Amino acid sequence: MFEFIHMNGNELLNYLFDANKRIFWLYLLFALIFATFLFFQLDKLRELANFTSAYYDADRMAGKPRWRRFIHFLLPRRILKSKSAWHDVGLLFLNKLIKAAIFPVVIITMVPVAIGFSNAIEYVFGAHAPIVMPDVAVVCVFTVLLFIADDFSRFLLHWLLHRVPVLWEFHKVHHSAEVLTPFTIYRSHPVESYLYGCRMALTQGMVVGLCYYLFGPTLTMFDIAGANVFVFAFNVMGSNLRHSHIWWSWGNKVEKWFISPAQHQIHHSSNPKHFGVNLGSALAVWDRLFNTLIYSSTVKSLQIGIGKEYEEHKSLTGIYLNPFKCAFRRVIHFRAPEKVPESSRQLPLGEPESTEVSSGPSV
């Protein structure tokens, strides 16, 4: 047992050197660079976004050396002392053990999906010779298809996690975070992690199967350090600031196409107007199609969390067990999700809110 834990502990350390993980050292470095740039801009202007100012005590830090103000800006005491933040770290380790022990037995794998999907296409449309294209063109098509299919399937599953009451009970673990840190990406219930694992296998299997049918067995993608080039670019552009207290907006023109860190922070808002908005990972086009996109410029103040329901997630035991209890009650009593006024649930694209988000306490 000790060897099993030791082995998985070493694998967790390798997350820092795996470009497919959000906490890859280079992604963290770029997040730090962007945060530093924002600090110097805000420190010079003496102006902080309301969300950030809730963590940065400007009055207390007035007159302090700039390096101390920067440390306080980057690592506020409110976050360092938060039990929620430390739960994120605990969940990262415990979920890794659970995945290693259980998931290999039950999770869908990509290879049989790819073979089955390719065979199904051939059965329906018949066999054909591979399409002849320059190798670079095939790599481009395969890389783009992988990224778009993966991003859309993430959005779709995320949409279901918010809309299906039983699934929401498990996804609520992620939204129960009272503060956001780069480790909050790993704050998830094993049931949700299992669903995302199956999603990845199904999506990649279908894309590989389709491209195998079209172009033949030799398939490669453009990658950087083993990560899809688009995924790498997304993570380098400050993806770790999405789960942080540092408000970084990209402006309406960019946020119409790509989800900014500030937009994802809005997704974690406790305000009913923001429930189920900005569900996309990288691309904002899916939110536009589903009318769930909100620009960061429309939000003046923000607090995250799930309010009183956080009581269900105050301990690691509650985080793991209470979603099963609540989901069971949903099934037994056919409990409908909490109703949000239709006018609040779907705001017209980019339209400013009529009221500010209350400052107080939802991936």
C-alpha positions in Angstrom: 0.0 0.0 0.0 2.8 2.4 0.9 4.5 1.7 -2.4 1.2 2.4 -4.2 0.9 5.8 -2.5 4.6 6.6 -3.1 4.3 5.8 -6.8 1.2 8.0 -7.2 2.9 10.7 -5.2 5.8 10.7 -7.7 3.3 10.8 -10.6 1.7 13.9 -9.1 5.1 15.6 -8.9 5.5 14.8 -12.6 2.4 17.0 -13.3 4.8 19.9 -13.1 6.7 18.5 -16.1 3.8 17.3 -18.2 2.5 19.8 -20.7 -0.8 18.1 -20.8 -1.4 19.1 -17.1 -2.7 22.5 -16.2 0.0 23.0 -13.5 2.9 22.3 -15.9 5.8 24.6 -14.8 5.7 26.7 -18.0 2.0 27.4 -17.7 2.5 28.5 -14.1 5.4 30.7 -15.1 3.4 32.5 -17.8 0.5 32.9 -15.3 3.1 34.5 -12.9 4.4 36.8 -15.7 0.9 38.0 -16.6 0.0 38.5 -12.9 3.2 40.5 -12.4 2.3 42.7 -15.4 -1.2 43.3 -14.1 0.2 44.1 -10.6 2.5 46.8 -11.9 -0.3 48.3 -14.1 -2.8 48.3 -11.2 -0.2 49.4 -8.6 0.7 52.4 -10.9 -3.0 53.3 -11.4 -3.9 52.5 -7.8 -7.0 50.8 -9.3 -8.0 47.2 -8.8 -11.0 45.2 -10.2 -13.6 44.7 -7.4 -13.0 40.9 -7.5 -9.3 41.3 -6.9 -9.7 44.1 -4.3 -11.6 41.7 -2.1 -8.3 39.9 -1.5 -5.9 42.8 -1.7 -6.0 45.2 1.3 -4.8 48.4 -0.4 -5.2 50.5 2.8 -3.1 48.1 4.9 -0.4 47.8 2.3 -0.2 51.6 1.6 3.4 52.7 2.2 4.8 49.2 2.2 7.7 48.3 -0.1 6.5 47.3 -3.6 7.9 43.8 -3.2 5.7 43.3 -0.1 2.7 44.7 -2.0 3.4 42.3 -4.8 3.6 39.2 -2.5 0.3 40.3 -0.8 -1.3 40.7 -4.3 -0.1 37.3 -5.5 -0.6 35.3 -2.2 -3.3 36.9 -0.1 -3.6 35.6 3.5 -7.3 35.1 2.9 -6.4 32.4 0.3 -3.5 30.9 2.1 -5.6 30.4 5.3 -8.6 29.1 3.5 -9.7 25.5 4.3 -11.2 25.4 0.8 -7.8 26.0 -0.9 -6.2 23.2 1.1 -9.1 20.9 0.3 -8.2 21.5 -3.4 -4.7 20.2 -2.7 -6.1 17.2 -0.8 -8.5 16.3 -3.5 -5.7 16.4 -6.1 -3.8 13.7 -4.1 -6.8 11.6 -3.1 -8.5 11.6 -6.5 -5.2 10.5 -8.0 -5.2 7.5 -5.7 -8.8 6.7 -6.6 -8.3 7.0 -10.3 -5.2 4.7 -10.1 -7.1 2.1 -8.1 -10.5 2.1 -9.9 -10.5 3.9 -13.2 -8.3 1.5 -15.2 -10.9 -1.2 -14.6 -14.0 0.7 -15.6 -13.0 3.6 -17.9 -13.6 3.7 -21.6 -10.4 3.6 -23.6 -9.7 5.4 -26.9 -8.3 2.6 -29.0 -11.5 0.4 -29.2 -13.6 3.4 -29.8 -11.4 4.5 -32.7 -11.4 1.1 -34.3 -15.2 0.7 -33.8 -16.0 4.1 -35.1 -13.7 3.6 -38.2 -15.3 0.3 -38.9 -18.8 1.7 -38.5 -18.0 4.5 -41.0 -16.6 1.9 -43.4 -19.7 -0.3 -43.0 -22.1 2.6 -43.8 -20.1 4.4 -46.6 -17.9 1.5 -47.8 -14.2 1.1 -48.0 -12.1 3.6 -50.0 -8.5 4.5 -50.6 -7.0 7.1 -48.2 -7.3 10.7 -49.4 -4.0 11.8 -50.8 -2.9 15.1 -49.2 0.5 16.6 -48.2 1.6 15.3 -44.9 1.5 18.8 -43.4 -2.1 19.2 -44.5 -3.2 15.9 -42.8 -1.4 16.9 -39.6 -3.2 20.3 -39.6 -6.6 18.7 -40.2 -6.1 16.1 -37.5 -4.8 18.6 -35.0 -7.6 21.1 -35.6 -10.3 18.4 -35.5 -8.9 17.0 -32.2 -8.9 20.5 -30.6 -12.4 21.5 -31.8 -14.0 18.2 -30.9 -12.4 18.1 -27.5 -13.4 21.7 -26.7 -17.0 21.1 -27.8 -17.3 17.8 -25.9 -16.0 19.6 -22.8 -18.6 22.3 -23.2 -21.4 19.8 -23.8 -20.6 17.7 -20.7 -20.1 20.9 -18.7 -23.5 22.1 -19.9 -25.1 18.8 -18.8 -23.4 18.9 -15.4 -25.2 22.2 -14.8 -28.5 21.3 -16.3 -29.1 17.7 -15.1 -29.9 17.8 -11.4 -28.3 14.5 -10.4 -25.1 15.4 -12.3 -25.1 18.9 -10.7 -24.8 17.3 -7.2 -21.4 16.0 -8.3 -20.3 19.0 -10.2 -21.2 21.2 -7.3 -18.1 20.0 -5.6 -16.0 22.1 -8.0 -18.3 25.2 -7.5 -18.1 24.8 -3.7 -14.6 26.4 -3.8 -14.7 29.5 -1.6 -11.5 30.8 -3.1 -9.9 30.1 -6.4 -6.3 28.8 -6.9 -4.6 26.9 -9.7 -5.3 23.7 -7.8 -9.1 24.3 -8.0 -9.0 22.8 -11.5 -8.5 19.5 -9.6 -11.3 20.1 -7.2 -13.8 17.6 -8.6 -15.7 14.6 -7.4 -14.5 11.2 -8.7 -17.8 10.7 -10.5 -17.2 13.9 -12.5 -13.6 12.9 -13.2 -14.9 9.5 -14.5 -17.3 11.2 -16.8 -14.6 13.5 -18.2 -12.3 10.6 -18.7 -14.9 8.7 -20.7 -15.7 11.9 -22.6 -12.0 12.3 -23.6 -11.8 8.7 -24.8 -15.0 8.9 -26.8 -14.1 12.2 -28.4 -10.5 11.3 -29.3 -11.5 7.9 -30.4 -14.1 9.3 -32.8 -11.7 11.8 -34.3 -8.9 9.2 -34.6 -11.4 6.7 -36.2 -12.7 9.3 -38.7 -9.2 10.4 -39.7 -8.0 6.8 -39.9 -10.9 6.2 -42.3 -10.1 9.3 -44.4 -6.3 9.5 -44.3 -5.1 6.0 -43.3 -3.2 4.7 -40.3 -0.4 7.3 -40.1 -1.7 10.1 -38.0 0.3 12.7 -36.1 -0.6 16.1 -34.6 1.3 19.3 -34.2 2.3 19.3 -30.6 4.6 21.2 -28.2 6.1 19.1 -25.4 3.5 16.4 -26.2 0.5 18.7 -25.9 -1.8 19.7 -28.8 -0.4 23.1 -30.1 -3.7 24.8 -29.5 -4.0 23.4 -26.0 -0.5 24.5 -25.3 -1.3 28.0 -26.6 -4.4 28.2 -24.4 -2.6 27.2 -21.3 0.3 29.5 -22.0 -2.1 32.5 -22.2 -2.7 32.5 -18.5 -5.1 29.6 -18.1 -4.1 29.2 -14.5 -5.5 32.7 -13.8 -8.9 31.3 -14.5 -8.9 29.8 -11.1 -7.4 32.7 -9.2 -8.4 36.0 -7.6 -6.6 37.9 -10.3 -9.1 39.5 -12.7 -7.8 39.4 -16.2 -10.2 40.5 -18.9 -9.5 40.3 -22.6 -12.1 42.8 -23.8 -15.3 42.1 -25.7 -13.8 41.6 -29.1 -11.6 38.7 -27.9 -14.0 37.3 -25.4 -16.5 36.9 -28.2 -14.3 34.1 -29.4 -12.2 32.9 -26.5 -13.0 32.5 -22.8 -10.9 34.8 -20.7 -9.8 34.1 -17.1 -12.2 36.8 -15.9 -15.1 35.2 -17.8 -14.4 31.9 -16.1 -14.3 33.6 -12.7 -17.8 34.8 -13.5 -18.8 31.2 -14.1 -18.0 30.6 -10.5 -20.2 33.5 -9.3 -22.7 32.9 -6.6 -25.1 35.4 -8.2 -28.1 33.6 -9.8 -27.7 35.7 -12.9 -24.5 33.9 -13.6 -25.6 30.3 -13.0 -24.6 28.2 -16.0 -22.9 31.0 -18.0 -19.4 30.9 -19.7 -19.3 27.1 -19.8 -16.6 26.9 -22.5 -13.0 25.9 -21.9 -11.1 27.7 -24.6 -13.6 28.7 -27.3 -16.5 31.1 -26.6 -18.4 30.1 -29.8 -20.3 27.3 -28.0 -21.5 29.7 -25.3 -22.7 32.0 -28.0 -24.6 29.2 -29.8 -26.2 28.1 -26.5 -26.8 31.8 -25.4 -24.7 31.3 -22.2 -22.0 33.8 -22.9 -21.4 36.9 -20.7 -18.6 39.4 -21.2 -16.4 40.3 -18.3 -17.1 44.0 -19.0 -20.7 43.6 -17.8 -19.8 42.5 -14.3 -18.8 45.1 -11.8 -18.3 43.0 -8.6 -18.2 39.4 -7.9 -18.1 36.8 -5.2 -17.7 33.1 -5.8 -19.2 29.9 -4.2 -22.5 28.2 -3.7 -23.7 30.0 -0.6 -25.3 28.0 2.2 -24.9 24.8 0.2 -21.2 25.0 1.0 -22.0 23.3 4.3 -22.2 20.0 2.4 -18.6 20.4 1.4 -16.9 21.7 4.6 -14.9 18.5 5.0 -13.2 16.1 2.6 -15.6 13.4 3.9 -18.6 15.6 3.0 -17.1 16.4 -0.4 -16.9 12.7 -1.3 -20.1 11.4 0.3 -22.7 14.1 0.3 -23.0 14.3 -3.5 -24.1 10.6 -3.5 -26.7 11.4 -0.7 -28.0 14.5 -2.5 -28.1 12.7 -5.9 -30.0 9.8 -4.4 -32.6 12.2 -2.9 -32.9 13.9 -6.3 -33.7 10.5 -7.9 -36.1 9.4 -5.1 -38.0 12.6 -4.9 -37.5 13.7 -8.5 -36.4 17.0 -7.1 -36.2 19.7 -9.8 -33.2 22.1 -9.9 -33.6 25.4 -8.2 -35.5 27.7 -10.5 -33.9 30.8 -11.7 -36.0 33.5 -13.4 -35.8 33.1 -17.2 -34.8 36.7 -17.6 -31.8 36.0 -15.3 -30.9 32.7 -16.7 -30.1 33.9 -20.2 -28.8 37.4 -20.7 -28.7 38.8 -24.3 -25.2 38.5 -25.7 -23.0 41.1 -24.2 -25.8 43.2 -22.7 -24.8 44.9 -19.4 -26.6 43.8 -16.3 -29.3 46.0 -14.9 -27.9 45.5 -11.4 -24.5 44.9 -10.0 -23.5 41.5 -8.6 -23.8 41.7 -4.8 -20.5 41.3 -3.1 -20.8 38.1 -1.3 -20.2 34.3 -2.2 -20.5 28.1 -8.6 -15.9 25.4 -13.4 
